[in-house]
Amino acid sequence: MCSSPVTRPNFDINCRRCARLSAFLDEVGATHPAYHARPVAPFGEAQARLLVVGLAPGMHGANATGRPFTGDHAGVLLYATLHRFGFASRADSVTADDDLRLIDCRITNAVKCLPPANKPVAEEIANCRDYLVADLAMLPAGAVVVALGRIAHEAVLRALGCRIKDYVFAHNAAHTFGDRQFTLLDSYHCSRYNTQTGRLTTPMFEQVFADARNLLAPMS
């Protein structure tokens, strides 16, 4: 069972709730002055029917460019796949000021700030939860959420007030929330490690988004 989500404030680019993450971003910004090095806002349409939830910004990707999955390895597969299934206007995302447009799609992260070693701690995920609550509250009826990795999967469940044990993470697993009127699809994260080791192949990843496309009613 899940409790009713409470709508919280939307994204705050000046958020400094997490002392460790804020200090790390200050260090990164000093070392790389051209980098965004701040919380990274969600990207895409506020009322999109597809919400993709990642883990956190990558050091030389979203943390550098200021846009989720832009400029890093994980974004190569993600944006190519979104484009293939009609959710993006182009297949690559290199800079935040290119002409890429998401179509009926929004991308966010469970943690909006770059964590050291790409590993946020539980307190940091919890501190960022109300931003994810706000993302989920905007979903229209019949929406699909794709969680990239177990941490994103569990972050979505906690944002909904659900018990983790009731919704087991597995690649390409589907979880239906009738009272929320949306479906959660799980995927292994499209990280360099997962793709290079073969844990996640392109066909495996594409199947998740093919299922998402099939679940969504045609655009009006």
Backbone torsions as a table, in degrees:
resi	resn	phi	psi	omega
1	MET	NA	151.2	179.8
2	CYS	-123.2	145.7	175.2
3	SER	-88.2	164.3	-178.2
4	SER	-71.4	129.3	178.1
5	PRO	-70.3	148.7	177.7
6	VAL	-107.9	127.3	-179.7
7	THR	-66.4	129.1	-177.8
8	ARG	-116.2	175.4	177.9
9	PRO	-60.1	149.1	176.1
10	ASN	-75.0	-179.7	-175.5
11	PHE	-49.8	140.1	178.1
12	ASP	-126.2	109.7	-177.3
13	ILE	-67.6	-15.7	179.2
14	ASN	-100.2	11.4	-178.8
15	CYS	-59.4	132.5	176.5
16	ARG	-137.7	42.1	-178.4
17	ARG	-66.7	-32.1	-173.4
18	CYS	-103.5	111.0	-175.4
19	ALA	-60.1	-43.0	-178.4
20	ARG	-64.3	-46.1	-178.4
21	LEU	-68.2	-40.3	179.3
22	SER	-62.8	-43.7	179.0
23	ALA	-64.5	-39.1	179.6
24	PHE	-66.5	-41.5	178.2
25	LEU	-64.3	-36.1	176.5
26	ASP	-61.8	-41.4	179.0
27	GLU	-65.7	-45.0	-179.1
28	VAL	-64.0	-41.2	179.6
29	GLY	-64.3	-34.8	178.2
30	ALA	-70.9	-36.2	-179.7
31	THR	-77.7	-35.6	-178.6
32	HIS	-124.9	77.8	-174.0
33	PRO	-61.8	-19.6	179.0
34	ALA	-84.7	-8.7	-178.5
35	TYR	-77.3	154.4	174.8
36	HIS	-59.5	-53.9	173.4
37	ALA	48.8	43.8	176.7
38	ARG	-145.2	174.0	173.0
39	PRO	-54.3	141.5	-177.1
40	VAL	-102.4	123.6	-177.2
41	ALA	-73.1	153.9	169.9
42	PRO	-58.9	156.5	-177.7
43	PHE	-125.8	131.1	176.2
44	GLY	121.2	-172.7	-175.1
45	GLU	-72.9	133.1	-178.0
46	ALA	-62.0	-34.2	-177.7
47	GLN	-104.1	23.8	-179.3
48	ALA	-62.1	149.8	179.3
49	ARG	-88.2	-12.8	175.1
50	LEU	-114.8	122.0	175.3
51	LEU	-116.5	121.4	176.9
52	VAL	-101.7	125.1	-177.7
53	VAL	-113.6	115.3	176.4
54	GLY	-96.4	-168.4	-179.1
55	LEU	-87.6	-65.8	-175.6
56	ALA	-163.3	162.7	177.2
57	PRO	-61.6	145.1	174.7
58	GLY	-86.6	150.9	-176.2
59	MET	-52.2	-53.9	-175.3
60	HIS	-103.7	12.5	176.7
61	GLY	-109.9	-104.8	-177.0
62	ALA	-60.9	-36.6	178.4
63	ASN	-63.3	-29.5	179.0
64	ALA	-83.7	-42.3	-172.0
65	THR	-92.5	-24.9	-177.7
66	GLY	86.1	11.0	178.9
67	ARG	-133.9	134.0	-176.2
68	PRO	-53.2	132.7	174.5
69	PHE	60.2	19.8	-178.3
70	THR	-100.7	120.3	178.4
71	GLY	91.7	6.8	179.1
72	ASP	-124.6	172.4	-174.8
73	HIS	-63.4	-42.8	-177.6
74	ALA	-60.7	-33.1	-179.6
75	GLY	-69.5	-22.9	-179.7
76	VAL	-59.9	-51.5	179.9
77	LEU	-72.0	-39.9	-177.1
78	LEU	-61.8	-52.1	-175.8
79	TYR	-70.4	-33.6	175.7
80	ALA	-62.4	-38.9	-179.9
81	THR	-71.9	-42.8	176.9
82	LEU	-58.8	-41.1	179.5
83	HIS	-65.6	-42.0	-178.4
84	ARG	-59.7	-34.9	-176.1
85	PHE	-102.6	17.1	170.7
86	GLY	82.5	16.7	-179.3
87	PHE	-99.8	-3.1	179.4
88	ALA	-144.0	149.0	-175.7
89	SER	-79.9	-14.8	177.1
90	ARG	-148.7	166.0	-170.8
91	ALA	-94.3	-3.2	179.9
92	ASP	-136.2	152.9	-178.8
93	SER	-136.6	108.4	-174.0
94	VAL	-110.8	-42.8	-179.9
95	THR	-132.9	157.3	-177.4
96	ALA	-72.2	-14.1	-179.1
97	ASP	-106.3	18.9	174.1
98	ASP	-78.2	-176.3	-175.6
99	ASP	-95.9	16.9	178.9
100	LEU	-63.4	133.9	177.3
101	ARG	-130.7	132.0	174.3
102	LEU	-84.5	144.7	-175.4
103	ILE	-118.2	111.1	-178.4
104	ASP	55.7	36.4	-173.6
105	CYS	-146.0	148.4	176.9
106	ARG	-141.1	140.8	180.0
107	ILE	-120.6	132.8	177.1
108	THR	-140.7	179.2	177.2
109	ASN	-130.3	150.8	176.3
110	ALA	-62.0	-36.8	176.4
111	VAL	-121.9	126.6	-172.1
112	LYS	-85.4	-10.4	-178.8
113	CYS	-113.8	149.9	175.8
114	LEU	-62.3	123.6	175.8
115	PRO	-97.7	148.9	175.0
116	PRO	-55.4	135.5	179.1
117	ALA	58.3	21.2	179.9
118	ASN	59.6	27.6	-176.7
119	LYS	-128.9	94.6	174.2
120	PRO	-71.9	151.4	175.6
121	VAL	-92.5	167.1	-174.3
122	ALA	-57.9	-39.9	-179.3
123	GLU	-62.2	-37.8	-179.7
124	GLU	-69.6	-39.1	176.4
125	ILE	-63.3	-41.0	178.8
126	ALA	-66.4	-40.0	-179.6
127	ASN	-62.3	-28.6	-177.1
128	CYS	-93.0	-1.1	-170.4
129	ARG	-62.6	-38.8	-174.2
130	ASP	-67.3	-23.9	173.8
131	TYR	-67.5	-38.7	177.2
132	LEU	-69.4	-36.5	174.5
133	VAL	-56.0	-43.6	179.6
134	ALA	-64.7	-40.6	177.3
135	ASP	-59.7	-45.3	-177.5
136	LEU	-69.5	-32.9	-178.9
137	ALA	-66.0	-22.9	-179.0
138	MET	-82.9	-9.7	-175.5
139	LEU	-64.8	133.4	174.4
140	PRO	-77.5	165.9	177.1
141	ALA	-59.6	140.4	178.8
142	GLY	83.6	10.7	-177.2
143	ALA	-73.7	167.2	176.3
144	VAL	-127.9	133.8	174.1
145	VAL	-112.8	127.4	174.9
146	VAL	-106.5	118.3	178.5
147	ALA	-97.5	121.3	-180.0
148	LEU	-93.2	93.0	178.4
149	GLY	100.4	162.1	-175.9
150	ARG	-63.4	-40.1	-178.1
151	ILE	-63.1	-43.5	177.2
152	ALA	-63.1	-41.9	178.0
153	HIS	-57.1	-49.3	-178.1
154	GLU	-70.1	-32.5	177.3
155	ALA	-64.1	-40.5	177.3
156	VAL	-62.7	-45.7	-179.0
157	LEU	-61.9	-43.3	-180.0
158	ARG	-68.1	-34.1	176.7
159	ALA	-65.2	-26.8	178.7
160	LEU	-89.9	-7.0	-177.0
161	GLY	76.5	28.6	-177.4
162	CYS	-96.8	155.9	174.6
163	ARG	-81.8	129.2	-176.8
164	ILE	-59.9	-39.4	-174.8
165	LYS	-66.2	-17.3	-179.1
166	ASP	-83.1	-10.9	-176.2
167	TYR	-138.6	89.0	-172.9
168	VAL	-77.6	130.7	178.6
169	PHE	-72.6	134.9	172.9
170	ALA	-161.2	144.6	-179.1
171	HIS	-58.8	130.6	179.4
172	ASN	68.3	15.4	173.5
173	ALA	-74.7	148.1	179.0
174	ALA	-121.2	135.0	179.6
175	HIS	-127.6	125.0	-177.1
176	THR	-102.3	132.7	176.8
177	PHE	-115.3	89.6	-174.7
178	GLY	-61.0	-39.2	-179.0
179	ASP	-70.3	-25.4	177.6
180	ARG	-93.0	-13.7	178.9
181	GLN	61.3	42.6	171.6
182	PHE	-148.7	165.0	179.9
183	THR	-115.7	136.4	174.7
184	LEU	-101.9	121.9	175.3
185	LEU	-108.4	134.2	179.5
186	ASP	-98.4	145.9	173.0
187	SER	-144.6	147.4	166.3
188	TYR	-60.2	148.4	179.5
189	HIS	-66.9	143.0	-178.8
190	CYS	-84.3	44.9	-179.5
191	SER	-76.2	162.0	177.1
192	ARG	-57.7	-42.9	-178.7
193	TYR	-60.3	-48.5	-176.9
194	ASN	-66.1	-39.0	-178.1
195	THR	-76.6	-36.4	-178.6
196	GLN	-75.7	-27.5	177.4
197	THR	-86.0	-9.1	-180.0
198	GLY	84.3	3.9	175.5
199	ARG	-62.4	-35.2	175.4
200	LEU	-124.2	118.6	176.4
201	THR	-100.0	163.6	178.1
202	THR	-58.5	-46.2	178.3
203	PRO	-60.4	-37.3	178.6
204	MET	-62.4	-44.9	-178.5
205	PHE	-67.7	-43.0	-179.7
206	GLU	-63.0	-32.2	-179.6
207	GLN	-63.3	-36.5	178.3
208	VAL	-60.5	-44.3	-177.6
209	PHE	-78.8	-25.0	170.9
210	ALA	-65.4	-40.7	177.4
211	ASP	-65.3	-40.0	178.4
212	ALA	-61.5	-44.7	179.9
213	ARG	-61.8	-41.0	-179.3
214	ASN	-67.7	-31.5	-179.5
215	LEU	-74.6	-27.6	-177.6
216	LEU	-83.8	133.2	177.5
217	ALA	-66.2	155.2	178.4
218	PRO	-54.8	148.3	177.5
219	MET	-62.3	139.2	178.6
220	SER	-80.9	NA	NA
